[in-house]
Amino acid sequence: MKIKLSLSYLAFLIFSCQSKDSQTENITNEPPSYKLETLDSVTVRDILAKSFLFQTADEDHLIFRDVISSEIYVFDRVGNPVDKWKKTGDVPGSFSYTSGQITQDKAGNLVVLDIMNGLKVLKKSGEVIQNFGIHQRQWSLGASISHFKSYQVIEKEGKEYLLYSLDVIEEATGDYDPEFLQKRKTLLLTELETEETKTILPFPEGSQFLNGNVFFFNDFRPVFSYDEKFQMLYIAFQNEPIIYTYDWSGAEPILKEKTPLDLDGFVPGKGFEKGVVSFAKISDYKINPYPSQIINLEKYGEDLLISYKPSPSDKGDLALVMADEVSKELRKKLNIETKTKTVVVTQKGDIIPLDLPEMNSYEFSVIGDDIWWMKKYNGEEEQEDYTVYRSRLVKN
């Protein structure tokens, strides 16, 4: 009798342990949640600028820019001014408000890409190292000023390159048709020492942009992130909720994975028949108001950060926009509905919304493991002091 009781008790213990293991496994299989934790901040003071934005940082310096005047401000890591200069007008290395977010090469030099003035590499003192011209004449400006990156310095086989997408890089063909998109390559790669440039990466098989229709440029404008350590390229097109993952360990990127994204409020387009959309047309609210857009993609640790704009859910509201009959109240409502959202896409494919603080309209920059951002300014008086925050995503 005692033996039977002991065996029953042993069976109970085994079952209990298995149940606890199962519960633990279920808990660990649940997607994590994240929060943005501020590590430190730096305030720079007595700034007289029309549009003052943080650009980039390294171990020694913080770089800011007045976008309107192309004036560069260099500070040390505690906010003391080090240098200030600008490149405007008919001078070597000049760039304008059309240039993207400034980045750095491996030596810490500033890299600036301006679709109106070309590619520039400058020392932090303003001395010009490279003053490359325009790769090809542009037909239109593809996006508003953004804090998000539109180009990235990468290293391959000991050489440094700029990976980027200009606006519409081709000369007008006079016949904007589906075959144009079949042949088009989406990214450019420029060697920073020689300016040798080539186009790479056609639309992958199965992309909606190869469905036989034509699209607005903002629909197929690429966003991307290259992981130098693992030599993987992640790319998405603004109106297509798919991440394409390429192995770029060889000479050319090779498509390895296609990951659909179930983004709340995202509506992919189907395109238009030939003749409806003209060549180099960025967008048109009378035809397609408030399109969904993936506006930034960043590799962050093992995960990806995706920032996107959803579309309004009420088709009646969209009809009023197309008819140009939008009240102030409706415009305010639509701006709230289409506010930028940011999610974490994990390696397992989980999509986790992020509750980020109110940032200025230029969002954030990812530099290494850090996320840099500035608070949205809501004051009435002219701002002269600016604070930039260095943060990281941490799991709750």
C-alpha positions in Angstrom: 0.0 0.0 0.0 2.8 2.4 0.8 4.5 1.6 -2.5 1.4 2.4 -4.5 1.0 5.7 -2.7 4.6 6.6 -3.3 4.3 5.8 -7.0 1.1 7.9 -7.3 2.8 10.8 -5.5 5.8 10.5 -7.8 3.5 10.6 -10.9 1.8 13.7 -9.4 5.1 15.4 -9.0 6.2 14.6 -12.6 2.8 16.0 -13.9 3.2 19.1 -11.8 6.7 19.8 -13.1 5.6 19.3 -16.7 2.7 21.7 -16.2 5.0 24.3 -14.7 7.5 23.8 -17.6 4.7 24.2 -20.0 3.4 27.4 -18.4 7.0 28.8 -18.4 7.3 27.9 -22.1 4.0 29.6 -22.8 5.2 32.8 -21.0 8.5 32.9 -22.8 6.8 32.4 -26.1 4.7 35.5 -25.6 6.0 38.5 -27.6 8.0 40.9 -25.3 6.9 44.5 -24.8 9.4 47.4 -25.1 9.8 50.9 -23.7 12.2 53.7 -24.7 14.5 54.3 -21.8 16.5 57.6 -21.7 20.2 57.2 -20.9 21.2 60.8 -20.9 20.5 64.1 -22.6 22.5 67.2 -23.8 21.2 70.7 -24.0 22.7 73.3 -26.4 21.9 76.9 -25.7 21.5 80.4 -27.2 20.8 79.0 -30.7 19.4 81.4 -33.3 18.2 79.2 -36.1 15.0 78.8 -38.2 14.9 75.0 -38.3 17.5 73.5 -35.9 17.8 69.7 -36.0 20.1 67.1 -34.5 22.0 65.2 -37.3 24.5 62.7 -35.9 26.9 62.0 -33.0 30.1 60.1 -32.3 32.2 59.6 -29.1 33.5 63.2 -29.2 30.9 65.4 -30.9 27.2 66.2 -31.6 26.3 67.6 -35.0 23.3 69.9 -35.5 22.1 71.7 -38.5 19.9 74.7 -39.4 18.2 73.1 -42.4 17.1 76.4 -43.9 20.5 78.0 -44.0 22.6 74.8 -44.3 24.6 76.0 -41.3 26.4 73.3 -39.3 26.9 73.4 -35.5 29.5 71.2 -33.8 29.3 70.7 -30.0 31.2 68.5 -27.6 29.4 65.7 -25.8 28.3 68.0 -23.0 26.9 70.7 -25.2 29.8 73.2 -25.4 30.1 74.8 -28.9 33.2 73.7 -30.9 32.6 75.0 -34.4 30.0 76.6 -36.7 30.1 76.9 -40.5 27.9 76.8 -43.6 28.2 75.9 -47.2 25.7 77.9 -49.3 25.9 79.6 -52.6 28.7 79.3 -55.1 31.3 77.6 -52.9 32.9 74.2 -53.0 31.0 71.6 -51.0 27.8 73.6 -50.9 24.5 71.9 -50.1 20.9 73.1 -49.6 17.8 72.3 -47.6 17.1 69.5 -50.1 19.9 67.4 -48.6 19.1 64.5 -46.4 20.1 63.7 -42.8 23.8 64.1 -42.4 25.7 60.9 -41.6 29.4 60.0 -41.0 32.0 57.8 -42.6 34.3 55.5 -40.7 36.8 58.3 -40.1 34.1 60.6 -38.6 33.8 62.9 -41.6 30.4 64.3 -42.5 28.6 62.8 -45.6 25.9 64.9 -47.2 23.7 63.9 -50.1 21.8 66.7 -51.8 19.8 65.9 -54.9 20.3 69.5 -56.2 24.0 69.8 -55.5 25.4 66.3 -55.3 27.4 64.2 -52.8 29.8 65.9 -50.4 32.3 64.6 -47.8 33.5 67.2 -45.3 35.6 67.4 -42.2 33.9 68.6 -39.0 35.7 71.8 -39.5 33.9 72.3 -42.9 37.0 71.5 -45.0 35.9 69.8 -48.2 37.3 66.3 -48.8 35.1 65.2 -51.7 32.8 67.4 -53.8 31.0 65.1 -56.1 28.4 66.5 -58.6 24.9 65.4 -59.3 24.7 61.7 -60.4 21.8 62.6 -62.7 19.3 65.4 -63.1 16.3 65.0 -60.8 12.7 65.5 -62.0 11.1 66.1 -58.6 11.7 66.1 -54.9 10.6 62.7 -53.5 10.0 63.5 -49.8 9.8 66.3 -47.3 12.6 67.0 -44.8 13.0 64.1 -42.5 15.0 63.1 -39.4 14.9 59.5 -40.7 17.8 58.4 -42.8 17.6 58.3 -46.6 21.1 57.0 -47.1 23.7 54.9 -45.3 27.5 54.7 -45.4 28.5 51.0 -45.7 31.7 49.1 -46.0 32.3 46.2 -48.4 35.6 44.6 -49.2 37.6 47.4 -47.5 35.9 50.2 -49.4 33.3 52.7 -48.2 30.1 53.3 -50.2 27.0 55.4 -49.9 23.9 53.3 -50.3 20.9 55.5 -51.2 17.9 56.2 -53.4 17.8 59.5 -55.1 14.4 60.9 -56.2 13.6 59.8 -59.8 17.0 59.1 -61.2 16.1 58.3 -64.8 15.6 60.8 -67.6 12.0 61.0 -68.8 11.2 58.3 -71.3 8.1 59.9 -72.6 6.2 56.6 -72.0 5.6 55.8 -68.3 4.3 52.3 -68.5 4.5 49.0 -66.5 7.6 47.9 -68.5 9.4 50.9 -67.0 9.0 49.5 -63.5 10.0 46.0 -64.7 13.3 47.4 -65.8 13.9 49.9 -63.0 16.5 49.4 -60.3 15.7 50.9 -56.9 19.0 51.8 -55.2 22.3 53.5 -56.0 25.7 52.6 -54.7 28.5 55.2 -54.8 32.1 54.6 -53.8 33.1 57.5 -51.6 36.6 57.7 -52.9 36.1 57.6 -56.6 32.3 58.6 -57.1 31.9 55.5 -59.2 28.1 54.9 -59.1 25.9 52.0 -60.1 22.2 51.1 -59.8 21.3 47.9 -58.0 18.3 45.9 -57.0 15.3 45.6 -59.3 11.8 45.1 -57.8 11.7 41.5 -56.5 9.5 38.9 -58.2 6.0 39.0 -56.7 6.2 42.7 -55.7 2.9 44.6 -56.3 4.9 47.1 -58.4 5.2 44.4 -61.1 1.4 43.8 -61.4 1.0 45.5 -64.7 0.0 49.0 -63.4 1.9 52.2 -62.8 2.3 53.9 -59.4 3.2 57.3 -57.9 6.8 57.6 -57.0 6.1 57.8 -53.2 4.5 54.4 -53.4 7.6 52.6 -54.5 10.3 54.8 -52.9 12.5 52.4 -50.9 13.5 52.5 -47.3 16.3 50.2 -46.2 18.9 49.2 -43.6 22.1 47.3 -44.2 23.5 45.1 -41.4 27.2 45.3 -41.9 28.1 42.6 -39.3 25.9 39.9 -41.0 26.0 41.5 -44.5 22.2 41.5 -44.7 20.2 44.1 -46.5 16.6 44.8 -45.4 14.4 46.8 -47.8 10.7 47.8 -48.1 8.9 50.0 -50.5 6.7 52.7 -49.0 3.3 51.5 -50.1 4.0 47.7 -49.9 3.8 46.1 -46.4 6.6 43.6 -47.0 10.2 43.4 -45.8 12.6 41.9 -48.4 15.7 40.4 -46.8 18.8 40.0 -49.0 22.1 38.2 -48.4 24.8 40.7 -49.5 27.8 38.7 -48.6 28.7 38.4 -52.3 29.0 41.0 -55.1 25.3 41.4 -55.5 22.4 41.1 -53.0 20.5 37.8 -53.2 16.9 37.7 -52.0 16.5 35.2 -49.1 13.2 36.0 -47.4 10.0 37.9 -48.0 8.1 38.9 -44.8 4.5 40.3 -45.1 3.7 42.9 -42.4 0.2 43.1 -40.8 0.4 46.8 -39.9 -2.7 48.3 -38.3 -4.4 50.7 -40.7 -2.0 50.0 -43.6 -3.7 49.8 -47.0 -1.4 48.8 -50.0 -2.3 50.2 -53.4 -3.0 48.4 -56.6 -1.7 51.1 -58.9 -3.3 52.8 -61.9 -3.7 52.1 -65.6 -1.1 53.6 -67.9 -1.8 57.3 -68.5 -3.4 58.0 -65.2 -0.1 58.8 -63.4 2.5 60.9 -65.2 6.2 60.3 -65.0 7.9 61.5 -61.8 4.6 62.3 -60.2 5.2 62.1 -56.4 1.6 61.9 -55.3 -1.8 63.4 -55.9 -4.4 63.8 -53.2 -7.2 64.1 -55.8 -6.5 60.6 -57.0 -5.1 58.9 -53.9 -5.3 60.9 -50.7 -3.5 59.9 -47.5 -1.8 56.7 -48.9 -0.3 54.3 -46.4 3.5 54.7 -46.3 6.4 52.9 -44.6 8.7 55.9 -44.0 11.6 54.3 -42.1 13.2 50.9 -41.6 16.1 50.3 -39.2 17.9 47.2 -38.0 18.0 47.5 -34.2 19.8 44.7 -32.3 18.2 41.5 -33.5 14.9 43.2 -34.5 13.7 45.8 -37.0 12.1 49.1 -36.3 9.4 50.1 -38.8 7.8 53.6 -38.8 4.8 54.0 -41.0 1.7 56.2 -41.7 -1.7 54.4 -41.8 -4.6 55.5 -44.1 -7.9 56.9 -42.8 -10.6 54.2 -42.4 -13.6 56.3 -43.6 -13.8 56.3 -47.4 -16.3 59.1 -47.1 -13.6 61.3 -45.6 -11.3 60.4 -48.4 -14.0 61.4 -50.9 -14.2 64.8 -49.4 -10.5 65.2 -49.6 -10.5 64.3 -53.3 -13.3 66.8 -53.9 -11.3 69.4 -52.1 -14.1 69.9 -49.5 -12.2 69.4 -46.3 -13.1 71.4 -43.2 -10.6 72.3 -40.5 -12.2 69.8 -38.2 -11.9 67.0 -40.7 -8.3 67.9 -41.5 -7.5 67.7 -37.8 -9.2 64.3 -37.5 -7.3 62.9 -40.6 -4.0 64.2 -39.3 -4.6 62.3 -36.0 -5.6 59.1 -37.9 -2.6 59.2 -40.1 -0.1 60.0 -37.4 3.2 58.1 -37.7 3.3 54.8 -35.8 6.4 52.8 -34.9 6.6 49.1 -34.3 9.2 46.5 -33.5 9.3 43.5 -35.9 11.0 40.6 -34.0 13.0 37.8 -35.6 9.9 35.5 -35.0 7.7 37.9 -37.0 5.9 39.4 -34.0 4.8 43.0 -34.6 4.9 45.0 -31.3 3.6 48.6 -31.2 5.8 51.2 -29.5 4.5 54.0 -27.4 7.1 56.7 -28.1 7.2 60.1 -26.4 6.1 63.2 -28.4 9.0 63.9 -30.7 9.5 66.7 -33.1 8.1 66.1 -36.6 11.5 64.7 -37.8 11.3 61.6 -35.5 14.4 59.8 -34.4 17.9 58.7 -35.5 19.4 55.3 -34.8 23.2 55.4 -34.3 24.7 52.1 -33.2 22.7 50.9 -30.2 21.3 54.3 -29.4 18.1 56.1 -30.5 18.5 59.9 -30.6 15.6 62.3 -30.6 14.4 65.8 -29.7 11.1 66.7 -28.0 8.3 68.3 -29.9 8.4 72.0 -29.1 4.9 73.4 -28.2 6.0 76.8 -26.8 4.8 80.1 -28.1 8.1 82.0 -27.8 11.0 81.5 -30.2 13.1 78.5 -29.1 16.8 79.1 -28.3 17.7 76.1 -26.2 17.5 72.6 -27.6 17.8 69.2 -25.9 18.7 66.0 -27.6 18.0 62.6 -25.8 20.0 59.4 -26.1 17.8 56.4 -25.5 17.6 52.7 -25.9 14.8 50.2 -26.3 14.5 47.9 -23.3 12.2 44.9 -22.8 9.6 45.4 -20.0 
